[in-house]
Amino acid sequence: MRGITEEWVFKAEDDFRAVEALLYEIEIPVVDAACFHGQQCAEKYVKAYLEEYEIDFPRNHNLMQLLDLCIRLDAGFETIRRPLQSLEHYAVTIRYPGLQSAA
């Protein structure tokens, strides 16, 4: 595994640990922050895959755009389209007041 790939994976796993902590390790779960970190975890794993294959990708939070790049390498990625779609709006919408109801 390339060094930069390992860095993306490490960051993704940090986000996953944040999800677990925010949902299970405190008295009152912080669901909106956990949703954000869940989206970030998925995004960073997808970016790790693209980095491993030295595929240039946009520096944004558009999971569908990133997924389409992965599918060019491996059509099997199509199977995670729906789960990634369900995470997509957590990159921004969940974090700010007033936007959540518009999603």
N, C-alpha and C positions, 0 to 999 in steps of 0.2 A: 504494500500500500504506500502510495506517495505521501510525503510529509504533509503537504497541504490538505490532502484527503483526511489524514488522521486529525488534523486541526479541526476540520469541519465536523467530523464524527465526535470529537471531544466536546465541541460546543453544543452539538445536538443532544448528547447525553447529559450535559449540564441542564439544558432546557427540560429534558425528561425528568431529571431529579427535582427540578423546581416544581413541575406539575405534581409529582408525588408529595412533596412537602406542602404545597399549597392546598392540596385536597385532603391529605391524610395525617399530617404531622402537627397540625394546629387545631385549636379548639373550634374555631369558626372558619370553615373552608373559604378560600378566596377564589371563587369560580371564574370570574372574568380574567384574572391574571393567569390562572391555570390554563384557560382556553388559549390565551395569547401564547404562552410558552409551549403548549401543544402544537400550535400552528408553526411556531418557530422551530421546534424539534423536527417536524416533518420537512419543512423547507430546507433546513440544514442537512438532513440526510440526503435529500434529492440533490442538493448542490454538491455534497461530498461525492456522490456517484458521478456527476458531471465532471467534477475536478479530476477524479481518478482516470477518466478517459480523455482528459484535456479538452473538454468541450467548453467553448466560451458561452457564458450565459449572462443575461442582464442582471444587474444588481437591483433587483426589485423583490416584491413579495408575491408575485403572480405565480401561484402554484401550477396553474394550468399551462402557462407558457413554459415553465420549467419541465413539467411532465411531458409536454410534447417533444422537448429536446431528448428526454430519456427514451421515449418511445422510438425515436429514430435509431437508437442503438439496440433496444430490446422491446419488442412489441408486448411482452408480458407486463410492462408497466401500465398498460391500459386497464388492468384489473384493479388498480388503486385510484382510478379517476374519481369515482364517486366519494370515497372517503376524503380525498384531498379537496374536492369541491366543498365538502361540508366544513372543512377547516379554513377555507380561503378568507372568509370575512373576519376571522379572528385576528388577522394581522393588524388591522386598524380599527374596525368598527367597535369591537368589544372594549377598547381602551378609553374611549372618549364619551362623555355624556352627550345624550341627544342623538348620537349616530346609531346606537343599538336599535332603537325603535324604527329607524328607517331601513334597516337591513332586511 
